Amino acid sequence: MEPNEIELYRKAGKIAAQVRERLRAEVKPGVKILDIAKRAEDIIRELGAQPAFPANISLNEVAAHYSPPPWDETVIKEGDVVKVDIGVQVDGYIGDTAFTVGDERLVSAAERALEEAVRATRPGVDVGEIGAAVERVARGSNLKPIQNLTGHSLGRWELHAGLSIPNVGGETGQKLEVGQVLAIEPFVTEGAGFVEEDERRIYIYSFLRESPIRSRMARELLREIKKRYPTLPFSIRWLAEGMSRLRLEITLRELRAAGAIRPYHVLVERAKGRVAQAEHTVIVTENGCEITTLT
């Protein structure tokens, strides 16, 4: 990786860390999750970057992919476990970070699992060793790692660049190399340790391809999506201006059926157990790794 690329990853990571820390105090009972998502994205832009993906604000048994739609009136309640997942991109170079507010046992386990996972990250290591570190912490806290959620490698304009970082142990044959950029994100739960797609809720999409589209409205929206969000995921909130909820949902359904856009279903813990998450972006170095998402 070229030195200028490393600097851009560092810049994106630093901004993501600043957004994360500024948001911590704002995640509390009585606050709308829609306001937190908007606030996260506004701060990213204020700091001179762009969202790499819509801010995810996931409550309790919802593990991932919940970016509040424009009509969401959900307010955080006392006792809620709130996960905030933030992505920042600078010229396509990404910083990805997350934190959880709520139940101390869950939050502490996720954060300690992240620390151990980062400690295990070095050249030549099988990614299963990173997963084993996460699993040890989770099970040592009488919790479970979520087995079908993983961290992932990052590339320029690529949120998932091909390598998965598991949250459970086991040899994979996939070994780390110097220069790889990784989003390491342990998920721990008091539930079954698996997530399932909620078929009814899709609030994040990404552009896939141009496809034959019957309705003019859907063709126009696809042109807008391709122009504004050709590579990274987008929120339906970002498309909603000037469109009714019904019109937006019908149009997105047509684009999805045509294979023009990829849906990111909301992911829910199978046994409805509460979930906590923690995440850093790291660059694999000769002696270990460098965390880019530190303040």
C-alpha positions as CSV (number, residue, x, y, z in Angstrom):
1,M,0.0,0.0,0.0
2,E,1.3,3.5,-0.9
3,P,2.1,6.0,1.9
4,N,-0.6,8.4,0.6
5,E,-3.2,5.6,0.8
6,I,-2.2,4.8,4.4
7,E,-2.6,8.5,5.3
8,L,-6.1,8.5,3.8
9,Y,-7.1,5.4,5.8
10,R,-5.8,7.2,8.9
11,K,-7.7,10.3,8.1
12,A,-11.0,8.4,7.6
13,G,-10.4,6.5,10.8
14,K,-9.6,9.6,12.8
15,I,-12.8,11.2,11.7
16,A,-14.8,8.0,12.5
17,A,-13.3,8.0,16.0
18,Q,-14.2,11.7,16.5
19,V,-17.8,11.0,15.4
20,R,-18.0,8.0,17.7
21,E,-16.8,9.9,20.8
22,R,-19.0,12.9,20.1
23,L,-22.1,10.6,19.8
24,R,-21.5,8.7,23.0
25,A,-23.1,11.3,25.3
26,E,-26.1,11.7,22.9
27,V,-27.1,8.0,23.1
28,K,-29.5,8.1,26.1
29,P,-33.1,7.5,27.0
30,G,-35.6,9.9,25.5
31,V,-33.6,10.5,22.3
32,K,-35.0,9.4,18.9
33,I,-32.7,6.9,17.1
34,L,-33.5,8.8,13.8
35,D,-31.9,11.9,15.4
36,I,-28.8,10.0,16.3
37,A,-28.4,8.6,12.8
38,K,-28.8,12.1,11.2
39,R,-26.5,13.6,13.8
40,A,-23.8,11.0,13.0
41,E,-24.0,11.7,9.3
42,D,-24.0,15.4,9.8
43,I,-20.9,15.3,11.9
44,I,-19.1,13.2,9.3
45,R,-19.9,15.8,6.6
46,E,-19.0,18.7,9.0
47,L,-15.5,17.1,9.5
48,G,-14.9,17.1,5.8
49,A,-15.8,13.4,4.9
50,Q,-18.8,11.5,3.7
51,P,-20.6,8.5,5.2
52,A,-19.2,5.1,3.9
53,F,-22.6,3.7,4.7
54,P,-25.8,4.9,6.6
55,A,-25.4,5.2,10.3
56,N,-26.7,2.0,11.9
57,I,-28.6,2.5,15.2
58,S,-29.7,-1.0,16.4
59,L,-31.6,-1.7,19.5
60,N,-31.6,-4.8,21.8
61,E,-32.1,-8.0,19.7
62,V,-31.5,-6.1,16.4
63,A,-27.9,-6.8,15.6
64,A,-27.1,-4.9,12.4
65,H,-28.4,-3.1,9.3
66,Y,-30.9,-0.9,11.1
67,S,-30.6,2.6,9.7
68,P,-33.8,4.4,10.8
69,P,-36.1,5.2,7.9
70,P,-37.5,8.8,7.7
71,W,-40.7,7.9,9.4
72,D,-39.1,6.2,12.4
73,E,-40.4,7.5,15.7
74,T,-38.5,5.1,18.0
75,V,-37.2,6.6,21.2
76,I,-34.5,5.0,23.3
77,K,-35.9,3.7,26.6
78,E,-34.2,3.0,29.9
79,G,-32.5,-0.4,29.7
80,D,-32.2,-0.5,25.9
81,V,-28.9,-1.9,24.5
82,V,-28.0,0.6,21.7
83,K,-25.4,-0.2,19.0
84,V,-24.1,2.6,16.9
85,D,-22.1,1.6,13.8
86,I,-20.4,4.5,11.8
87,G,-18.6,4.4,8.5
88,V,-16.6,7.3,7.1
89,Q,-15.0,7.6,3.7
90,V,-12.4,10.0,2.4
91,D,-11.9,9.7,-1.3
92,G,-13.1,6.1,-1.0
93,Y,-10.8,5.1,1.9
94,I,-12.9,3.9,4.8
95,G,-12.9,4.0,8.6
96,D,-15.5,1.8,10.3
97,T,-16.2,1.8,14.0
98,A,-18.9,0.9,16.4
99,F,-19.8,1.1,20.1
100,T,-22.7,0.0,22.4
101,V,-24.4,1.8,25.2
102,G,-26.5,-0.2,27.8
103,D,-26.1,-3.4,29.7
104,E,-22.7,-3.3,31.3
105,R,-22.0,-7.0,31.0
106,L,-22.7,-7.0,27.3
107,V,-20.9,-3.8,26.6
108,S,-17.8,-4.9,28.6
109,A,-17.7,-8.3,26.9
110,A,-17.9,-6.7,23.4
111,E,-15.1,-4.2,24.2
112,R,-12.8,-6.8,25.8
113,A,-13.4,-9.1,22.8
114,L,-12.4,-6.3,20.5
115,E,-9.2,-5.7,22.5
116,E,-8.3,-9.4,22.4
117,A,-9.1,-9.6,18.7
118,V,-6.9,-6.6,17.8
119,R,-4.1,-8.1,20.0
120,A,-4.3,-11.3,17.9
121,T,-4.1,-9.5,14.6
122,R,-0.7,-9.8,12.9
123,P,0.8,-11.0,9.6
124,G,0.6,-14.7,9.0
125,V,-2.1,-15.4,11.6
126,D,-5.1,-17.4,10.5
127,V,-8.2,-15.3,10.9
128,G,-9.7,-18.1,12.9
129,E,-7.3,-17.2,15.7
130,I,-8.9,-13.7,15.8
131,G,-12.3,-15.4,16.0
132,A,-11.0,-17.7,18.8
133,A,-10.0,-14.6,20.8
134,V,-13.5,-13.2,20.5
135,E,-15.1,-16.5,21.4
136,R,-13.0,-16.9,24.5
137,V,-14.1,-13.6,25.9
138,A,-17.7,-14.1,25.0
139,R,-18.0,-17.5,26.5
140,G,-15.9,-16.5,29.5
141,S,-18.6,-13.9,30.2
142,N,-21.4,-16.5,29.9
143,L,-22.4,-15.0,26.6
144,K,-22.2,-16.2,23.0
145,P,-20.4,-14.8,20.0
146,I,-22.7,-14.4,16.9
147,Q,-21.4,-17.0,14.6
148,N,-22.9,-15.8,11.3
149,L,-21.8,-12.2,11.7
150,T,-18.2,-11.3,10.8
151,G,-15.7,-8.5,10.5
152,H,-14.4,-7.9,7.0
153,S,-11.5,-6.5,4.9
154,L,-11.8,-3.1,3.4
155,G,-10.7,-1.7,0.1
156,R,-11.0,1.7,-1.6
157,W,-14.7,2.1,-2.3
158,E,-15.2,-1.5,-1.0
159,L,-16.9,-2.1,2.3
160,H,-16.5,-5.9,2.0
161,A,-13.3,-6.6,0.1
162,G,-13.3,-10.4,0.2
163,L,-11.9,-11.5,3.6
164,S,-14.2,-12.3,6.5
165,I,-13.0,-12.1,10.1
166,P,-15.0,-14.6,12.2
167,N,-16.3,-14.2,15.7
168,V,-15.6,-17.9,16.5
169,G,-12.5,-20.0,16.4
170,G,-11.5,-22.6,13.8
171,E,-8.8,-22.8,11.2
172,T,-9.9,-21.2,7.9
173,G,-6.8,-21.2,5.8
174,Q,-7.1,-17.5,5.4
175,K,-4.0,-15.8,6.7
176,L,-3.4,-12.1,7.2
177,E,-0.9,-10.1,5.1
178,V,0.9,-6.8,5.7
179,G,-1.1,-3.9,4.3
180,Q,-4.5,-5.4,4.6
181,V,-7.1,-3.2,6.1
182,L,-9.7,-4.8,8.4
183,A,-12.9,-3.9,10.2
184,I,-12.8,-6.1,13.3
185,E,-16.2,-6.2,15.0
186,P,-17.1,-8.7,17.7
187,F,-20.8,-9.2,18.3
188,V,-21.8,-10.9,21.6
189,T,-25.3,-11.9,22.8
190,E,-27.2,-13.4,25.6
191,G,-29.3,-15.3,23.0
192,A,-28.6,-18.2,20.6
193,G,-25.6,-16.8,18.9
194,F,-27.1,-16.5,15.4
195,V,-28.9,-13.8,13.4
196,E,-31.7,-14.0,10.9
197,E,-32.9,-11.7,8.2
198,D,-36.1,-9.7,8.9
199,E,-37.8,-10.0,5.6
200,R,-40.1,-7.1,6.3
201,R,-37.5,-4.5,7.1
202,I,-35.0,-3.2,4.5
203,Y,-33.7,0.3,5.0
204,I,-30.2,0.0,3.3
205,Y,-29.4,-0.8,-0.3
206,S,-26.5,-0.7,-2.7
207,F,-26.4,-0.3,-6.5
208,L,-25.8,-3.6,-8.3
209,R,-26.4,-3.1,-12.1
210,E,-28.5,-1.4,-14.7
211,S,-31.5,-3.5,-15.5
212,P,-34.6,-3.2,-17.7
213,I,-37.2,-1.3,-15.6
214,R,-40.8,-0.9,-16.6
215,S,-41.9,2.3,-14.7
216,R,-40.5,5.7,-15.5
217,M,-40.4,6.5,-11.7
218,A,-38.2,3.5,-11.0
219,R,-35.9,4.2,-14.0
220,E,-35.4,7.8,-12.8
221,L,-34.6,6.6,-9.2
222,L,-32.1,4.0,-10.5
223,R,-30.3,6.7,-12.5
224,E,-30.1,8.9,-9.4
225,I,-28.8,6.0,-7.3
226,K,-26.2,5.1,-9.9
227,K,-25.0,8.7,-10.0
228,R,-25.0,9.4,-6.3
229,Y,-24.2,6.0,-4.8
230,P,-22.4,3.8,-7.4
231,T,-20.4,1.7,-5.0
232,L,-21.2,2.1,-1.3
233,P,-24.5,1.4,0.5
234,F,-27.1,4.1,0.9
235,S,-30.1,4.7,3.1
236,I,-33.6,5.1,1.9
237,R,-33.6,8.3,4.0
238,W,-31.2,9.8,1.5
239,L,-33.8,9.2,-1.3
240,A,-36.9,10.2,0.5
241,E,-37.0,13.9,-0.2
242,G,-40.0,14.8,-2.3
243,M,-41.3,11.2,-2.2
244,S,-44.1,9.7,-0.2
245,R,-43.4,6.6,1.8
246,L,-45.7,4.5,-0.4
247,R,-44.1,5.7,-3.6
248,L,-40.6,5.1,-2.3
249,E,-41.4,1.6,-1.1
250,I,-43.1,0.6,-4.4
251,T,-40.2,2.0,-6.4
252,L,-37.6,0.2,-4.3
253,R,-39.5,-3.0,-4.5
254,E,-39.5,-2.8,-8.3
255,L,-35.8,-2.1,-8.4
256,R,-35.1,-5.0,-6.0
257,A,-37.2,-7.4,-8.1
258,A,-35.3,-6.4,-11.2
259,G,-31.9,-7.2,-9.5
260,A,-30.8,-3.5,-9.9
261,I,-30.2,-3.0,-6.2
262,R,-29.0,-5.2,-3.3
263,P,-31.0,-5.2,-0.1
264,Y,-29.4,-5.3,3.4
265,H,-32.1,-6.8,5.5
266,V,-32.3,-5.9,9.2
267,L,-30.6,-8.7,11.1
268,V,-32.2,-9.9,14.3
269,E,-30.8,-12.3,16.9
270,R,-32.5,-15.7,16.5
271,A,-33.7,-16.1,20.1
272,K,-34.3,-12.4,20.5
273,G,-31.4,-12.1,22.9
274,R,-29.9,-8.6,23.3
275,V,-26.7,-8.0,21.3
276,A,-23.6,-5.8,21.9
277,Q,-21.0,-4.8,19.3
278,A,-17.6,-3.0,19.3
279,E,-15.5,-2.3,16.3
280,H,-12.2,-0.8,15.1
281,T,-10.5,-0.5,11.7
282,V,-6.9,-1.7,11.6
283,I,-4.1,-1.9,9.1
284,V,-2.0,-5.0,9.3
285,T,1.7,-4.1,9.9
286,E,5.0,-5.9,10.1
287,N,4.7,-6.2,13.9
288,G,1.0,-6.5,14.4
289,C,-1.6,-3.9,13.4
290,E,-2.3,-0.1,13.6
291,I,-5.7,1.0,14.8
292,T,-6.9,3.8,12.6
293,T,-10.1,4.5,14.6
294,L,-8.5,5.8,17.8
295,T,-9.0,9.4,18.9
